[in-house]
């Protein structure tokens, strides 16, 4: 990956680690940072050797404090980023899994980035909120739609209508956090989840995510079940469809192709 000013990246095996790197701003994001993150995830989507991404924030204080309001108030250049906040919130065609490793505050747009991920692994000190109404705004980067879909209407409204802060333990109880670990163990835990995904066929994972996400667009189960999904066709035609059963029969670890 290219060098970036506001993002750090690292590759471990088939896993891409993405670090939002504005710790002096609690990793609050402005359009230049969103643009860089958009480019990072564009490249992740296109690279067949990268199967899973983990996104986190620099430092121990914040995953992301959301939109950099001071930058906006001081007249910083504002421009739209097609893939949305954090390069993720408007990205609807990414069938590779993304894990949020939430190392601290995830407020507003920061929480919306986490909600746009497939799994949320949180440090026990992490805090989540959609506090926009407290400053005359609203969570319009997807949070108002994703949170009710992920945890149910009444639970979501308890956060949306109050802007209250929710710690990681309550987030797990509410259902939007998958795992809570001590701060020092966060990245190891996130990588453990990534490794479990990495053990599976990447074609099967992409297929599964596509079927789940597109299936949720249809309320009727039968219609969702009978719909056509490109990922299913790709999986059935791909080499992993042969390799998986063959490896099982030969009692060895599969050699997934990534195709």
C-alpha positions, 0 to 999 in steps of 0.5 A: 500500500502507498504511504498516507498522511492520516492512515497507517496500514500493515499486512499480516498474512491475508489480513490488512490492518488499517489504523486511523492516524490522527491521535492528536485529534482523537482520530477525528476525520476530515475529508482528506483523511476520509479520502485516504481511507477510501483509497485504502479500502478500494485497494483492499477490495481489489487485492485478491491476496487480502481477505480480511481487514481490521480497522482501529485508531492510533493511541489508547484514547480513541477509535475515532471521535467522529467528524472533525468539527473544528477543521470544518469550523475553521474553513478547511476544504470540504469535499465529498468522498464517494465511499463515505465516512472512514471510506466505509459508510457508503460502501455497499459492494464490499463482500470481504469482511471488515473488523472494527477493533475499537480501542477507545472513544467511538463517537458519532461518525466513529461509531458509524464506521464501526457499525459499517463493519461486520464485527466489533471487537472492543476494549473494555474502556471503549465508549460508543455514542451518536451524540449529534443531536446535542450539537444540533446535528444528526447521525447521517452517515448510516448510524440512524439506519444501521443501529436499529437494524442491528439491535432493534428499534427500541434499543437503538432509540435509547441511544439515538434519542438521548445521545448517551454514552454506552460502554463496551460491556453494555454494547455487547449486551445490546448486541452491537459488540461481539467481544470485549477484552482488556485494552492491552489484548485488543489487537490480539483479540481482533487478529484472532477473529481475523485468523478464524475467518482466514481459515475459511475459503475466502470465496465462501466468506464473500458469498456468505456476506453477500447473501446475508447483506443483500438478503436483508434488503428483502423482507420476505424470506422466500424471495430472499432465499430464491434471489440470484447472488453473484457470490454463489455462482463465483463460489461454485465455479471457483477452485476452492469448491473442489479444494475444500472437500478434497482437503477434508477427504485427505485430512489436511489443511486446505490451500485456498486460492483466494479466487 
